[in-house]
Amino acid sequence: MKTDKDDNAVASLTKREYFAAKALQGILRTIPIEDLKYSLESVIPLLAIKYADMLIEELNKTDK
């Protein structure tokens, strides 16, 4: 079964949104608080979305 980034994961979140939120949680745990302001305004949200897309792509590769 293929997974689609727009399929619902939980409640009103798509799988892509859910995976990106989880990736963002992990990323934010590793960044010193003093660096957050600059990091959030730049690459961190984009990185979380990229990780979500990569996970969906990988899940579709290993689909049986």
C-alpha positions in Angstrom: 0.0 0.0 0.0 1.5 3.3 -1.1 1.5 6.2 1.3 0.5 9.7 0.1 1.7 12.9 1.7 -1.9 14.2 1.7 -3.4 11.1 3.4 -4.6 11.8 7.0 -2.4 10.5 9.7 -4.2 11.7 12.8 -7.2 14.0 13.3 -6.9 16.8 10.8 -3.2 16.4 10.0 -1.9 14.9 6.8 0.9 12.4 7.0 3.3 15.0 5.7 2.3 17.5 8.4 2.5 14.9 11.1 5.9 13.6 10.0 7.2 17.2 9.7 6.0 18.0 13.2 7.7 14.9 14.6 10.9 15.8 12.7 10.7 19.3 14.0 10.4 18.1 17.6 13.6 16.1 17.2 15.5 18.8 15.6 14.5 21.4 18.2 15.7 19.2 21.0 19.3 19.4 19.7 19.5 23.1 19.2 20.8 25.4 22.0 18.1 27.8 23.1 20.2 30.8 22.2 20.4 29.6 18.6 16.7 29.0 18.2 15.6 32.5 17.1 17.9 32.5 14.1 17.5 28.8 13.3 13.7 28.9 13.3 13.7 31.9 10.9 15.8 30.1 8.4 16.4 26.4 7.7 14.8 24.4 10.5 11.2 24.4 9.2 12.4 23.6 5.7 14.6 20.8 7.1 11.6 19.2 8.9 9.5 19.2 5.8 12.4 17.7 3.8 12.7 14.9 6.3 9.0 14.3 6.1 9.1 14.0 2.3 12.2 11.7 2.5 10.4 9.4 4.9 7.3 9.2 2.7 9.5 8.5 -0.3 11.4 5.8 1.5 8.1 4.2 2.8 6.9 4.0 -0.7 10.2 2.3 -1.9 9.8 -0.5 0.7 6.1 -1.0 0.2 5.1 -4.6 -0.4 
